[in-house]
């Protein structure tokens, strides 16, 4: 099984970014600072350049390619010089008389054929390359999703901080006003003031937690980008319009495409093909070998007629009996591995089917959640306008609560919008489609 063209091209393109990471240690690489403000497109591009997860995946592709080259080399030409300084006593001589019988020569050897065993090894090696390339694509897709998730988490943490800060301002205003009126006019009891102070303290804790979470989210994003310690102060809210007008597909309409194109299943199919080829390799363990040797030699004593100066040999080696049962053992192990790989492929296919249905269900639910969030945001905006009008007319108003509710509605609207983008990106990855955000760029 050979790797598909687009996977090979993708691996080559990404390896161009990753080559410096393979050649240099972490402490030796110098990166330009992260752009400010940071866009999602920049984050996705930076995140695939040097992250150790991708470096490991790419090195596994390189390892499979090196192993394939090792198989090809088995049919290469071997040349070596043979030196034999030695003393010998001729059998025809009556006495023991050691004489110089040294020799040296050039030997060239080449395997001509092993009747299919190396071809099976090549098939297994090519399948291993295809599997490692497919696993690299899977790792790349997952890493992009992790970057998107971390990027959105930073923006949501900023929204959450603003909402908690709005709520804290309201609770503090109420607490300070009640405490003042209790002290000056005895309008409120100590119990009522203590209750309001508790609400204020809880709001402060929530705001403080939200503030710390902003740093934690930025730290997590920096790690996903392979830039530990580089915390982005400002992020640009991405344009997610590419996902908003999409029609959610039916499960039965795309399940066959998912099974055919999923990089996860491609890797498992390549593993099965490799295991099948390795069964063939094991079956041909005792196959005959035909090779050719060319020898050119010089002798200190060339008086013997059997000492050829040049010799060309064809060697055919055919195993007849092996009492160790090595071949039978290797075949049994290879067949057992093949059965295991087939079962793993089937389990992976079940997982893809389950994931696809879950994604479609989540998209349907999230589409309804987007409509609900938009309706709530509209309602909160109208309510805030009414509260502001009542406040300006010096009537009793809950303007502060209305403002806090608007901030929380905006947070929820952003959350469901980001979730929709993540769900679509995950579905695109499952179907081996390009990431819409990067495709537009």
The 8 nearest C-alpha neighbors of each residue, nearest first, counted from 0:
[[1, 126, 272, 269, 125, 2, 122, 129],
 [2, 0, 129, 126, 125, 3, 128, 269],
 [3, 1, 129, 4, 7, 6, 0, 128],
 [4, 2, 6, 5, 1, 7, 129, 8],
 [3, 5, 7, 6, 8, 2, 9, 1],
 [4, 6, 8, 7, 3, 9, 2, 10],
 [5, 7, 9, 8, 4, 3, 10, 132],
 [8, 6, 10, 4, 5, 9, 11, 3],
 [7, 9, 5, 11, 10, 6, 12, 4],
 [10, 8, 6, 12, 7, 11, 5, 13],
 [9, 11, 7, 13, 12, 8, 14, 6],
 [10, 12, 14, 8, 9, 13, 7, 15],
 [13, 11, 9, 15, 14, 10, 8, 16],
 [12, 14, 15, 10, 16, 11, 9, 17],
 [13, 15, 17, 11, 16, 12, 18, 10],
 [14, 16, 13, 12, 17, 18, 11, 19],
 [17, 15, 48, 14, 13, 18, 19, 49],
 [16, 18, 14, 20, 15, 19, 48, 49],
 [17, 19, 21, 20, 15, 14, 16, 22],
 [20, 18, 22, 21, 17, 23, 16, 49],
 [21, 19, 17, 18, 23, 22, 49, 54],
 [20, 22, 18, 19, 23, 17, 54, 24],
 [23, 21, 19, 20, 18, 24, 17, 28],
 [24, 22, 20, 21, 19, 27, 28, 25],
 [23, 25, 27, 26, 28, 20, 22, 21],
 [26, 24, 27, 28, 23, 20, 29, 49],
 [25, 27, 24, 28, 29, 23, 20, 30],
 [28, 26, 24, 25, 23, 29, 20, 22],
 [29, 27, 25, 26, 23, 30, 24, 20],
 [28, 30, 27, 31, 26, 25, 32, 23],
 [31, 29, 32, 28, 226, 33, 49, 27],
 [30, 32, 33, 29, 34, 28, 226, 45],
 [33, 31, 30, 34, 229, 35, 226, 29],
 [32, 34, 35, 31, 37, 229, 231, 226],
 [35, 33, 37, 36, 32, 41, 38, 231],
 [36, 34, 37, 33, 233, 231, 232, 234],
 [35, 37, 233, 234, 34, 235, 38, 232],
 [36, 38, 234, 35, 34, 235, 233, 41],
 [39, 37, 235, 41, 40, 234, 42, 36],
 [38, 40, 42, 41, 43, 237, 37, 150],
 [41, 39, 43, 42, 38, 44, 437, 436],
 [42, 40, 44, 38, 39, 43, 45, 37],
 [41, 43, 39, 45, 40, 44, 46, 38],
 [44, 42, 40, 46, 41, 45, 39, 143],
 [43, 45, 41, 42, 46, 47, 40, 48],
 [46, 44, 42, 48, 47, 43, 41, 224],
 [45, 47, 224, 43, 44, 48, 42, 225],
 [48, 46, 45, 44, 49, 50, 43, 53],
 [49, 47, 16, 45, 17, 46, 50, 44],
 [48, 50, 17, 20, 47, 225, 51, 54],
 [49, 51, 225, 52, 53, 47, 48, 54],
 [52, 50, 54, 53, 55, 49, 225, 20],
 [53, 51, 55, 54, 50, 56, 138, 142],
 [52, 54, 56, 55, 51, 50, 57, 139],
 [53, 55, 51, 57, 52, 56, 58, 17],
 [54, 56, 58, 52, 53, 57, 51, 59],
 [57, 55, 53, 59, 135, 58, 54, 52],
 [56, 58, 60, 54, 59, 55, 53, 61],
 [57, 59, 61, 55, 60, 56, 62, 54],
 [58, 60, 62, 56, 57, 61, 63, 131],
 [61, 59, 57, 131, 63, 58, 62, 132],
 [60, 62, 58, 64, 59, 63, 65, 57],
 [61, 63, 59, 65, 60, 64, 58, 66],
 [64, 62, 66, 128, 60, 65, 61, 127],
 [63, 65, 67, 61, 66, 62, 128, 68],
 [64, 66, 68, 62, 67, 63, 61, 69],
 [67, 65, 69, 63, 68, 64, 62, 70],
 [68, 66, 64, 124, 70, 69, 65, 63],
 [69, 67, 71, 65, 70, 66, 72, 64],
 [68, 70, 66, 72, 67, 71, 65, 73],
 [71, 69, 67, 68, 72, 73, 121, 66],
 [72, 70, 68, 73, 69, 74, 67, 121],
 [71, 73, 75, 69, 74, 70, 68, 76],
 [72, 74, 71, 75, 70, 69, 110, 117],
 [75, 73, 72, 110, 71, 109, 76, 111],
 [76, 74, 72, 73, 109, 77, 110, 71],
 [75, 77, 109, 108, 78, 74, 107, 110],
 [78, 76, 108, 107, 109, 75, 79, 106],
 [79, 77, 107, 106, 108, 76, 80, 105],
 [78, 80, 106, 105, 81, 107, 77, 104],
 [81, 79, 105, 104, 106, 82, 78, 103],
 [80, 82, 104, 103, 105, 79, 83, 106],
 [81, 83, 103, 102, 84, 80, 104, 101],
 [84, 82, 102, 101, 103, 85, 81, 100],
 [83, 85, 101, 82, 102, 86, 100, 103],
 [86, 84, 101, 100, 83, 99, 87, 102],
 [85, 87, 99, 100, 98, 97, 101, 88],
 [88, 86, 97, 98, 100, 89, 99, 85],
 [87, 89, 97, 96, 95, 98, 90, 86],
 [88, 90, 91, 92, 87, 96, 97, 95],
 [91, 89, 92, 88, 93, 95, 94, 87],
 [92, 90, 89, 93, 88, 94, 95, 96],
 [91, 93, 90, 94, 89, 95, 88, 96],
 [94, 92, 91, 95, 90, 96, 89, 88],
 [95, 93, 92, 96, 88, 91, 89, 90],
 [96, 94, 88, 97, 93, 92, 89, 90],
 [95, 97, 88, 94, 98, 89, 92, 87],
 [98, 96, 88, 87, 86, 95, 99, 89],
 [97, 99, 86, 87, 100, 88, 96, 89],
 [98, 100, 86, 101, 85, 87, 97, 299],
 [99, 101, 86, 85, 299, 87, 300, 98],
 [102, 100, 84, 85, 299, 83, 99, 298],
 [103, 101, 298, 83, 297, 299, 82, 84],
 [104, 102, 82, 81, 297, 296, 83, 298],
 [103, 105, 296, 81, 295, 80, 297, 106],
 [104, 106, 80, 295, 294, 79, 81, 296],
 [105, 107, 294, 79, 78, 293, 80, 104],
 [108, 106, 78, 293, 77, 292, 294, 79],
 [109, 107, 292, 77, 291, 76, 78, 293],
 [110, 108, 76, 291, 290, 111, 77, 75],
 [109, 111, 290, 74, 112, 289, 291, 108],
 [112, 110, 290, 289, 109, 291, 74, 113],
 [113, 111, 289, 114, 110, 288, 290, 115],
 [112, 114, 288, 287, 115, 116, 289, 286],
 [115, 113, 112, 116, 287, 286, 288, 117],
 [114, 116, 118, 117, 113, 119, 112, 283],
 [115, 117, 119, 280, 118, 283, 113, 114],
 [116, 118, 120, 119, 115, 121, 113, 70],
 [119, 117, 121, 115, 120, 116, 122, 114],
 [118, 120, 122, 116, 117, 276, 121, 280],
 [119, 121, 117, 123, 118, 122, 124, 280],
 [122, 120, 118, 124, 119, 123, 125, 117],
 [123, 121, 119, 125, 120, 124, 276, 126],
 [122, 124, 273, 276, 120, 126, 121, 125],
 [123, 125, 127, 121, 67, 126, 122, 120],
 [126, 124, 128, 122, 127, 123, 1, 121],
 [125, 127, 0, 129, 273, 269, 123, 128],
 [126, 128, 124, 130, 125, 129, 63, 273],
 [129, 127, 125, 63, 131, 126, 130, 64],
 [128, 130, 2, 126, 132, 127, 131, 1],
 [131, 129, 266, 269, 127, 133, 128, 132],
 [130, 132, 134, 60, 128, 133, 129, 135],
 [133, 131, 135, 129, 134, 130, 60, 128],
 [132, 134, 266, 136, 130, 262, 135, 131],
 [135, 133, 137, 131, 132, 136, 266, 138],
 [134, 136, 132, 138, 56, 133, 137, 139],
 [137, 135, 139, 133, 134, 138, 140, 132],
 [136, 138, 134, 140, 135, 139, 262, 141],
 [137, 139, 135, 141, 136, 140, 142, 134],
 [138, 140, 136, 142, 137, 141, 135, 143],
 [141, 139, 137, 143, 142, 138, 428, 136],
 [142, 140, 144, 138, 143, 139, 145, 137],
 [141, 143, 145, 139, 144, 140, 138, 146],
 [144, 142, 146, 140, 145, 141, 139, 147],
 [143, 145, 141, 147, 142, 146, 148, 140],
 [144, 146, 142, 148, 143, 147, 149, 141],
 [145, 147, 143, 149, 144, 148, 223, 150],
 [148, 146, 150, 144, 145, 149, 151, 143],
 [147, 149, 145, 151, 146, 150, 144, 152],
 [150, 148, 152, 146, 220, 151, 147, 145],
 [151, 149, 147, 153, 152, 148, 146, 220],
 [150, 152, 154, 148, 153, 149, 147, 155],
 [151, 153, 149, 155, 150, 154, 156, 148],
 [154, 152, 156, 216, 150, 151, 155, 217],
 [155, 153, 157, 151, 156, 152, 158, 150],
 [154, 156, 158, 152, 157, 153, 159, 151],
 [155, 157, 159, 153, 213, 158, 154, 152],
 [156, 158, 160, 154, 155, 159, 213, 161],
 [159, 157, 155, 161, 156, 160, 410, 162],
 [160, 158, 156, 162, 157, 161, 155, 163],
 [159, 161, 209, 157, 163, 162, 158, 210],
 [160, 162, 164, 158, 159, 163, 165, 157],
 [161, 163, 406, 159, 165, 164, 160, 407],
 [164, 162, 206, 166, 160, 165, 161, 167],
 [163, 165, 167, 161, 166, 162, 206, 160],
 [166, 164, 162, 168, 163, 167, 403, 161],
 [165, 167, 163, 169, 164, 168, 403, 170],
 [168, 166, 164, 202, 170, 169, 165, 203],
 [169, 167, 171, 165, 166, 170, 172, 164],
 [168, 170, 172, 166, 167, 171, 399, 173],
 [171, 169, 199, 167, 173, 172, 168, 174],
 [172, 170, 174, 168, 173, 169, 199, 175],
 [173, 171, 169, 175, 170, 174, 176, 168],
 [174, 172, 170, 176, 171, 175, 177, 169],
 [173, 175, 171, 177, 195, 176, 172, 196],
 [174, 176, 178, 172, 177, 173, 171, 179],
 [177, 175, 179, 173, 178, 174, 172, 180],
 [176, 178, 180, 174, 179, 175, 181, 173],
 [177, 179, 181, 175, 176, 180, 192, 174],
 [180, 178, 176, 182, 181, 177, 183, 175],
 [181, 179, 183, 177, 184, 182, 178, 186],
 [180, 182, 185, 187, 186, 178, 179, 184],
 [181, 183, 179, 180, 185, 184, 178, 186],
 [184, 182, 180, 181, 185, 179, 186, 178],
 [183, 185, 186, 180, 181, 182, 179, 187],
 [186, 184, 181, 187, 182, 183, 180, 188],
 [185, 187, 181, 184, 180, 188, 177, 183],
 [188, 186, 181, 185, 191, 177, 189, 192],
 [189, 187, 190, 191, 192, 181, 186, 185],
 [188, 190, 192, 191, 193, 187, 181, 194],
 [189, 191, 193, 188, 192, 194, 187, 195],
 [192, 190, 194, 188, 193, 189, 187, 195],
 [191, 193, 189, 195, 194, 190, 178, 196],
 [194, 192, 196, 190, 195, 191, 189, 197],
 [193, 195, 191, 197, 192, 196, 190, 198],
 [194, 196, 198, 192, 197, 174, 193, 199],
 [195, 197, 199, 193, 198, 194, 174, 192],
 [196, 198, 200, 194, 195, 199, 193, 201],
 [199, 197, 195, 201, 196, 200, 202, 194],
 [198, 200, 170, 196, 202, 197, 201, 171],
 [201, 199, 203, 197, 202, 198, 196, 204],
 [202, 200, 204, 198, 203, 199, 197, 205],
 [201, 203, 205, 199, 167, 200, 204, 206],
 [204, 202, 200, 206, 201, 205, 167, 207],
 [203, 205, 207, 201, 202, 206, 208, 200],
 [206, 204, 202, 208, 203, 207, 209, 201],
 [205, 207, 163, 209, 203, 208, 204, 164],
 [208, 206, 204, 210, 209, 205, 203, 211],
 [207, 209, 205, 211, 210, 206, 204, 212],
 [210, 208, 212, 206, 160, 207, 211, 205],
 [209, 211, 207, 213, 212, 208, 160, 206],
 [212, 210, 208, 213, 214, 209, 207, 215],
 [211, 213, 215, 209, 214, 210, 216, 208],
 [214, 212, 156, 216, 210, 211, 215, 217],
 [215, 213, 217, 212, 211, 216, 218, 210],
 [214, 216, 212, 218, 217, 213, 219, 211],
 [217, 215, 219, 153, 213, 218, 214, 212],
 [218, 216, 220, 214, 219, 230, 215, 153],
 [217, 219, 215, 221, 216, 220, 230, 214],
 [220, 218, 216, 222, 217, 221, 215, 223],
 [221, 219, 223, 217, 149, 222, 218, 216],
 [220, 222, 226, 224, 218, 227, 219, 223],
 [223, 221, 227, 225, 219, 224, 220, 226],
 [222, 224, 220, 221, 225, 146, 219, 46],
 [225, 223, 46, 221, 222, 226, 45, 220],
 [224, 226, 50, 222, 223, 227, 49, 46],
 [225, 227, 221, 224, 222, 229, 228, 223],
 [228, 226, 222, 221, 229, 225, 218, 224],
 [227, 229, 230, 226, 221, 218, 222, 217],
 [230, 228, 227, 226, 221, 231, 33, 218],
 [231, 229, 217, 228, 218, 221, 232, 214],
 [232, 230, 233, 229, 217, 37, 234, 35],
 [231, 233, 230, 234, 36, 35, 217, 37],
 [234, 232, 36, 231, 37, 35, 235, 154],
 [235, 233, 37, 36, 38, 236, 232, 231],
 [234, 236, 38, 237, 37, 36, 233, 39],
 [235, 237, 234, 238, 154, 38, 39, 151],
 [238, 236, 235, 239, 39, 38, 40, 234],
 [237, 239, 240, 236, 241, 436, 235, 39],
 [238, 240, 241, 242, 237, 420, 243, 436],
 [239, 241, 243, 242, 238, 244, 237, 420],
 [242, 240, 239, 243, 435, 244, 436, 245],
 [243, 241, 240, 245, 239, 244, 420, 423],
 [242, 244, 240, 245, 241, 239, 419, 420],
 [245, 243, 242, 246, 241, 240, 247, 239],
 [246, 244, 242, 243, 247, 241, 248, 423],
 [245, 247, 248, 244, 243, 242, 249, 362],
 [246, 248, 245, 249, 359, 362, 363, 423],
 [249, 247, 246, 250, 252, 253, 359, 251],
 [248, 250, 252, 251, 247, 253, 359, 254],
 [249, 251, 252, 253, 254, 356, 248, 359],
 [252, 250, 254, 249, 253, 255, 248, 356],
 [253, 251, 249, 250, 254, 248, 255, 256],
 [254, 252, 256, 255, 251, 250, 257, 249],
 [253, 255, 257, 256, 251, 250, 252, 258],
 [256, 254, 258, 257, 253, 259, 252, 251],
 [257, 255, 259, 253, 254, 258, 260, 430],
 [256, 258, 430, 254, 260, 255, 261, 259],
 [257, 259, 255, 256, 260, 261, 254, 348],
 [260, 258, 256, 257, 261, 255, 264, 265],
 [259, 261, 257, 430, 431, 258, 256, 262],
 [262, 260, 429, 263, 264, 257, 430, 258],
 [261, 263, 265, 133, 264, 137, 266, 260],
 [262, 264, 261, 266, 265, 137, 267, 134],
 [265, 263, 267, 266, 261, 262, 268, 347],
 [266, 264, 262, 268, 267, 263, 269, 133],
 [265, 267, 130, 133, 269, 264, 263, 268],
 [266, 268, 270, 264, 344, 269, 265, 271],
 [269, 267, 271, 265, 270, 266, 264, 272],
 [268, 270, 272, 130, 126, 266, 267, 271],
 [269, 271, 267, 273, 268, 272, 130, 274],
 [270, 272, 274, 268, 269, 273, 340, 341],
 [273, 271, 269, 275, 274, 270, 0, 126],
 [274, 272, 123, 126, 270, 276, 271, 275],
 [273, 275, 337, 277, 271, 276, 272, 270],
 [276, 274, 272, 278, 277, 273, 271, 337],
 [277, 275, 123, 279, 273, 119, 278, 274],
 [276, 278, 280, 274, 279, 275, 123, 281],
 [279, 277, 333, 281, 275, 276, 280, 330],
 [278, 280, 282, 276, 277, 281, 119, 283],
 [281, 279, 277, 283, 278, 116, 282, 119],
 [280, 282, 330, 284, 278, 283, 279, 329],
 [283, 281, 279, 280, 284, 330, 278, 326],
 [284, 282, 286, 280, 281, 285, 116, 279],
 [283, 285, 281, 282, 286, 326, 280, 116],
 [286, 284, 283, 318, 287, 326, 282, 317],
 [285, 287, 283, 284, 113, 288, 114, 317],
 [288, 286, 317, 316, 113, 285, 318, 289],
 [287, 289, 113, 316, 315, 112, 290, 286],
 [288, 290, 315, 112, 111, 314, 113, 110],
 [291, 289, 110, 111, 314, 109, 313, 288],
 [290, 292, 313, 109, 312, 108, 314, 110],
 [293, 291, 108, 312, 107, 311, 294, 313],
 [292, 294, 311, 107, 310, 106, 312, 108],
 [295, 293, 106, 310, 309, 105, 296, 311],
 [294, 296, 309, 105, 104, 308, 106, 310],
 [297, 295, 104, 308, 103, 294, 105, 309],
 [296, 298, 103, 102, 104, 308, 299, 295],
 [299, 297, 102, 300, 301, 101, 296, 103],
 [300, 298, 101, 100, 102, 301, 297, 99],
 [299, 301, 298, 302, 100, 99, 303, 101],
 [302, 300, 298, 303, 299, 306, 304, 297],
 [301, 303, 300, 304, 306, 305, 298, 299],
 [304, 302, 305, 301, 306, 300, 307, 298],
 [303, 305, 306, 302, 307, 301, 308, 300],
 [306, 304, 303, 307, 302, 301, 308, 310],
 [305, 307, 304, 303, 301, 308, 298, 302],
 [308, 306, 309, 305, 310, 296, 304, 295],
 [307, 309, 296, 295, 297, 306, 310, 294],
 [310, 308, 295, 307, 294, 296, 311, 293],
 [309, 311, 294, 293, 307, 312, 295, 308],
 [312, 310, 293, 292, 294, 313, 309, 291],
 [313, 311, 292, 291, 314, 293, 310, 290],
 [312, 314, 291, 290, 292, 315, 311, 289],
 [315, 313, 290, 289, 291, 312, 316, 292],
 [314, 316, 289, 288, 317, 290, 313, 287],
 [317, 315, 288, 287, 314, 318, 289, 290],
 [316, 318, 287, 319, 315, 288, 286, 285],
 [319, 317, 285, 320, 316, 287, 286, 321],
 [320, 318, 317, 321, 285, 316, 287, 286],
 [319, 321, 318, 322, 285, 323, 324, 317],
 [322, 320, 323, 324, 319, 325, 318, 326],
 [321, 323, 324, 320, 325, 326, 319, 327],
 [322, 324, 325, 321, 326, 327, 320, 328],
 [325, 323, 327, 326, 322, 321, 328, 329],
 [326, 324, 328, 323, 327, 329, 321, 322],
 [325, 327, 329, 328, 324, 284, 330, 281],
 [328, 326, 330, 324, 329, 325, 331, 282],
 [327, 329, 325, 331, 326, 330, 332, 324],
 [328, 330, 326, 332, 331, 327, 281, 333],
 [331, 329, 281, 333, 327, 332, 328, 282],
 [332, 330, 328, 334, 329, 333, 335, 327],
 [331, 333, 335, 329, 330, 334, 328, 336],
 [334, 332, 278, 336, 330, 335, 331, 329],
 [335, 333, 337, 331, 336, 332, 278, 330],
 [334, 336, 332, 338, 333, 337, 331, 339],
 [337, 335, 339, 333, 334, 338, 340, 332],
 [338, 336, 334, 274, 340, 339, 335, 275],
 [339, 337, 341, 335, 336, 340, 342, 334],
 [338, 340, 336, 342, 337, 341, 343, 335],
 [341, 339, 343, 337, 342, 271, 338, 344],
 [342, 340, 344, 338, 343, 339, 271, 337],
 [341, 343, 345, 339, 344, 340, 346, 338],
 [344, 342, 340, 346, 345, 341, 347, 339],
 [345, 343, 347, 341, 267, 342, 346, 340],
 [344, 346, 348, 342, 347, 343, 349, 341],
 [347, 345, 343, 349, 348, 344, 342, 350],
 [348, 346, 350, 344, 349, 345, 343, 351],
 [347, 349, 351, 345, 350, 346, 344, 352],
 [350, 348, 346, 352, 347, 351, 353, 345],
 [349, 351, 347, 353, 348, 352, 354, 346],
 [352, 350, 354, 348, 353, 349, 355, 347],
 [353, 351, 349, 355, 350, 354, 348, 356],
 [352, 354, 350, 356, 351, 355, 357, 349],
 [355, 353, 351, 357, 356, 352, 350, 358],
 [356, 354, 358, 352, 357, 353, 351, 359],
 [355, 357, 359, 353, 358, 354, 360, 250],
 [358, 356, 354, 360, 355, 359, 361, 353],
 [359, 357, 361, 355, 360, 356, 354, 362],
 [358, 360, 362, 356, 361, 357, 363, 355],
 [361, 359, 357, 363, 362, 358, 356, 364],
 [360, 362, 358, 364, 363, 359, 365, 357],
 [363, 361, 365, 359, 360, 364, 366, 358],
 [364, 362, 360, 366, 361, 365, 359, 367],
 [365, 363, 361, 367, 366, 362, 368, 360],
 [364, 366, 368, 362, 367, 363, 361, 369],
 [367, 365, 369, 363, 368, 364, 362, 370],
 [366, 368, 370, 364, 365, 369, 371, 363],
 [367, 369, 365, 371, 366, 370, 372, 364],
 [370, 368, 372, 366, 371, 367, 415, 365],
 [369, 371, 373, 367, 368, 372, 374, 366],
 [370, 372, 368, 374, 369, 373, 375, 367],
 [373, 371, 369, 375, 412, 374, 370, 368],
 [372, 374, 376, 370, 375, 371, 369, 377],
 [375, 373, 371, 377, 372, 376, 370, 378],
 [374, 376, 378, 372, 377, 373, 379, 371],
 [375, 377, 373, 379, 408, 374, 378, 372],
 [378, 376, 380, 374, 375, 379, 373, 381],
 [377, 379, 375, 381, 380, 376, 382, 374],
 [380, 378, 382, 376, 405, 381, 377, 383],
 [379, 381, 383, 377, 378, 382, 376, 405],
 [382, 380, 384, 378, 383, 379, 377, 385],
 [381, 383, 379, 385, 384, 380, 378, 386],
 [382, 384, 401, 386, 380, 381, 385, 379],
 [385, 383, 381, 387, 382, 386, 388, 380],
 [384, 386, 388, 382, 387, 383, 389, 381],
 [387, 385, 398, 383, 389, 388, 384, 396],
 [386, 388, 390, 384, 385, 389, 398, 383],
 [389, 387, 385, 391, 390, 386, 384, 392],
 [390, 388, 392, 386, 394, 387, 391, 396],
 [389, 391, 387, 393, 392, 388, 396, 394],
 [390, 392, 388, 393, 389, 387, 394, 386],
 [391, 393, 389, 390, 394, 388, 387, 395],
 [394, 392, 390, 391, 389, 395, 396, 388],
 [393, 395, 389, 392, 390, 396, 391, 388],
 [394, 396, 390, 393, 389, 397, 386, 392],
 [395, 397, 390, 398, 386, 389, 394, 387],
 [398, 396, 400, 399, 386, 401, 395, 390],
 [399, 397, 386, 401, 400, 396, 387, 402],
 [398, 400, 402, 401, 397, 169, 403, 166],
 [401, 399, 403, 397, 402, 398, 404, 169],
 [400, 402, 383, 398, 404, 399, 403, 405],
 [401, 403, 405, 399, 404, 400, 383, 398],
 [402, 404, 400, 406, 405, 401, 165, 166],
 [403, 405, 401, 407, 402, 406, 400, 408],
 [406, 404, 408, 402, 379, 403, 407, 409],
 [407, 405, 162, 403, 409, 404, 408, 410],
 [406, 408, 410, 404, 409, 405, 162, 403],
 [409, 407, 405, 376, 411, 410, 406, 404],
 [410, 408, 412, 406, 407, 411, 413, 405],
 [411, 409, 407, 413, 408, 412, 158, 414],
 [410, 412, 414, 408, 413, 409, 415, 407],
 [413, 411, 409, 372, 414, 410, 415, 416],
 [414, 412, 416, 410, 411, 415, 417, 409],
 [413, 415, 411, 417, 416, 412, 418, 410],
 [416, 414, 418, 417, 412, 413, 369, 419],
 [417, 415, 413, 419, 418, 414, 412, 420],
 [418, 416, 420, 414, 419, 415, 413, 421],
 [417, 419, 415, 421, 420, 416, 422, 414],
 [418, 420, 422, 416, 417, 421, 415, 423],
 [421, 419, 417, 423, 418, 422, 424, 242],
 [422, 420, 424, 418, 419, 423, 425, 417],
 [421, 423, 425, 419, 424, 420, 418, 426],
 [422, 424, 426, 420, 425, 421, 427, 419],
 [425, 423, 421, 427, 426, 422, 420, 428],
 [424, 426, 428, 422, 423, 427, 421, 429],
 [425, 427, 423, 429, 428, 424, 422, 430],
 [428, 426, 432, 424, 430, 429, 425, 431],
 [427, 429, 431, 425, 430, 426, 432, 140],
 [428, 430, 426, 261, 427, 431, 257, 425],
 [429, 431, 257, 427, 428, 432, 261, 260],
 [432, 430, 428, 429, 260, 261, 427, 433],
 [431, 433, 427, 430, 428, 434, 429, 426],
 [434, 432, 435, 438, 431, 427, 428, 437],
 [433, 435, 437, 436, 438, 424, 432, 427],
 [436, 434, 438, 437, 433, 439, 241, 424],
 [435, 437, 438, 439, 434, 440, 40, 241],
 [438, 436, 440, 439, 435, 434, 40, 433],
 [439, 437, 435, 440, 436, 434, 433, 432],
 [440, 438, 437, 436, 435, 241, 434, 40],
 [439, 437, 438, 436, 40, 435, 41, 434]]
